[in-house]
């Protein structure tokens, strides 16, 4: 399913930019909207210097988006609902941040753990807390994506189970089974 997502991403972005026009068609407009969304997100969170990381952020965004969207297809597989996938993504990005941070800023990178203007005695408490929160971040981010996707799947399966249970009652139950089915489609 990851290969399918990569292929769909390549096909979508290639076809959307194949015949660029001043007045875009629907496919071109949708790809430009995704591009603009990610570009604005980077600009708002990182600033103008973050533009050099646009390819990485855009690739991760498309990977997660398509993984989640493909999971909406019945009998498909949502790879973002597995902790190993989200954990590896978080770990790779975490290591990239550390390596790039040290390469760009040298040992000054570690001043990230020392808040400015804090008295020296407080640093004995704050530095370990800051270091721990920095090291735990990949775990929390991967668990958050995994848990959101898993919870979504559980909710969908529960509503589908309600539909099946009501259909098995027959008569009015079969008609009543449409209510949870509608909720499933809406979710």
C-alpha positions as CSV (number, residue, x, y, z in Angstrom):
1,X,0.0,0.0,0.0
2,X,3.0,2.3,0.5
3,X,4.0,1.6,-3.1
4,X,0.5,2.3,-4.3
5,X,0.5,5.6,-2.4
6,X,3.9,6.5,-3.9
7,X,2.6,5.6,-7.4
8,X,-0.6,7.6,-7.0
9,X,1.3,10.6,-5.7
10,X,3.7,10.5,-8.7
11,X,0.8,10.0,-11.2
12,X,-1.4,12.7,-9.5
13,X,1.4,15.4,-9.4
14,X,2.8,14.5,-12.9
15,X,-0.6,14.6,-14.6
16,X,-1.6,17.8,-12.8
17,X,1.4,19.6,-14.0
18,X,1.6,18.0,-17.4
19,X,-0.4,20.7,-19.2
20,X,0.1,23.8,-17.1
21,X,-2.2,26.6,-18.0
22,X,-3.0,30.0,-16.7
23,X,-6.6,28.9,-16.0
24,X,-6.0,25.6,-14.2
25,X,-8.2,22.6,-14.6
26,X,-9.5,20.7,-11.6
27,X,-6.6,18.4,-11.2
28,X,-4.0,21.2,-11.6
29,X,-6.0,23.3,-9.1
30,X,-6.1,20.5,-6.5
31,X,-2.4,19.9,-6.7
32,X,-1.7,23.6,-6.5
33,X,-3.9,23.8,-3.4
34,X,-1.9,21.0,-1.7
35,X,1.3,22.7,-2.7
36,X,0.1,26.0,-1.3
37,X,-1.2,24.4,1.9
38,X,2.2,22.9,2.7
39,X,4.1,26.0,1.6
40,X,1.9,28.2,3.9
41,X,2.3,25.7,6.8
42,X,6.1,25.8,6.4
43,X,6.1,29.6,6.1
44,X,4.0,30.1,9.2
45,X,5.8,27.6,11.4
46,X,9.5,27.8,10.3
47,X,9.6,31.1,8.4
48,X,11.2,31.9,5.1
49,X,14.3,29.9,5.8
50,X,12.2,26.7,6.0
51,X,11.6,26.8,2.3
52,X,14.7,24.6,1.7
53,X,12.9,21.8,3.7
54,X,9.8,22.0,1.5
55,X,10.5,18.9,-0.5
56,X,10.9,16.8,2.6
57,X,7.8,18.2,4.3
58,X,5.8,17.9,1.1
59,X,6.8,14.3,0.7
60,X,5.9,13.4,4.3
61,X,2.6,15.2,3.9
62,X,1.7,13.3,0.8
63,X,2.9,10.0,2.3
64,X,0.6,10.4,5.3
65,X,-2.3,11.9,3.4
66,X,-2.4,9.2,0.8
67,X,-1.9,6.5,3.5
68,X,-4.9,7.8,5.3
69,X,-7.0,8.3,2.2
70,X,-6.2,4.8,0.8
71,X,-7.4,3.5,4.2
72,X,-10.9,4.8,3.5
73,X,-11.3,2.3,0.7
74,X,-13.1,-0.9,1.9
75,X,-10.8,-3.9,2.4
76,X,-7.7,-1.7,2.0
77,X,-4.7,-1.3,4.3
78,X,-3.9,1.9,6.2
79,X,-0.2,1.8,6.8
80,X,-0.3,4.8,9.1
81,X,-2.4,2.8,11.6
82,X,0.7,0.7,12.4
83,X,3.1,1.9,15.1
84,X,6.1,0.6,13.3
85,X,5.5,2.8,10.3
86,X,4.8,6.0,12.3
87,X,7.6,5.1,14.7
88,X,10.2,4.8,11.9
89,X,9.0,8.0,10.3
90,X,9.3,9.9,13.6
91,X,12.7,8.4,14.3
92,X,14.1,9.2,10.9
93,X,12.9,12.8,11.1
94,X,14.2,13.1,14.6
95,X,17.7,11.9,13.6
96,X,17.6,14.3,10.6
97,X,16.8,17.2,12.8
98,X,19.6,16.4,15.2
99,X,22.2,15.8,12.4
100,X,21.2,19.0,10.5
101,X,21.0,21.0,13.8
102,X,24.6,19.9,14.8
103,X,25.9,20.4,11.3
104,X,24.5,23.9,11.0
105,X,25.0,25.1,14.5
106,X,27.7,22.9,16.0
107,X,27.7,22.6,19.8
108,X,25.4,25.7,19.9
109,X,22.6,23.3,18.9
110,X,22.6,22.0,22.5
111,X,21.7,25.5,23.8
112,X,18.2,24.5,22.8
113,X,18.0,22.8,26.2
114,X,19.0,25.9,28.1
115,X,16.1,28.4,28.1
116,X,17.4,32.0,28.0
117,X,17.4,34.1,31.2
118,X,17.1,31.2,33.6
119,X,19.2,31.4,36.8
120,X,22.0,28.8,37.0
121,X,20.6,26.8,39.9
122,X,17.4,26.2,38.0
123,X,19.3,24.8,35.0
124,X,20.0,21.7,37.1
125,X,16.3,21.0,36.9
126,X,15.3,22.5,33.6
127,X,18.0,21.0,31.3
128,X,17.1,17.4,32.1
129,X,13.4,18.2,31.6
130,X,14.1,19.9,28.3
131,X,16.3,17.0,27.2
132,X,13.7,14.4,28.2
133,X,11.0,16.3,26.4
134,X,13.2,16.5,23.2
135,X,14.0,12.8,23.3
136,X,10.4,11.7,23.9
137,X,9.0,13.8,21.1
138,X,9.4,11.1,18.3
139,X,7.6,8.6,20.5
140,X,4.7,10.9,21.3
141,X,4.3,12.0,17.6
142,X,4.4,8.5,16.3
143,X,1.9,7.2,19.0
144,X,-0.4,10.2,18.3
145,X,-0.7,9.4,14.6
146,X,-1.0,5.7,15.2
147,X,-3.6,6.2,17.9
148,X,-5.7,8.6,15.8
149,X,-5.7,6.2,12.8
150,X,-6.4,3.2,15.0
151,X,-9.2,4.9,16.8
152,X,-10.8,6.0,13.5
153,X,-10.7,2.4,12.3
154,X,-12.2,1.1,15.5
155,X,-15.1,3.6,15.3
156,X,-15.8,2.6,11.7
157,X,-15.8,-1.1,12.6
158,X,-18.1,-0.5,15.5
159,X,-20.7,1.3,13.3
160,X,-20.3,-1.4,10.7
161,X,-21.0,-4.0,13.4
162,X,-24.1,-2.1,14.3
163,X,-25.3,-2.3,10.7
164,X,-24.6,-6.0,10.5
165,X,-26.4,-6.7,13.8
166,X,-29.5,-4.7,12.8
167,X,-29.6,-6.5,9.4
168,X,-29.5,-9.9,11.1
169,X,-32.7,-8.9,13.0
170,X,-34.6,-8.7,9.7
171,X,-37.7,-6.5,9.0
172,X,-37.4,-3.0,10.5
173,X,-33.9,-3.9,11.7
174,X,-32.8,-4.1,8.1
175,X,-34.1,-0.7,7.5
176,X,-32.7,0.6,10.8
177,X,-29.3,-0.7,9.7
178,X,-29.1,2.2,7.3
179,X,-28.6,4.7,10.2
180,X,-25.2,3.3,11.3
181,X,-24.3,2.8,7.7
182,X,-24.9,6.5,7.0
183,X,-22.7,7.4,10.0
184,X,-20.0,5.1,8.7
185,X,-20.1,6.8,5.3
186,X,-20.1,10.2,7.0
187,X,-17.1,9.3,9.2
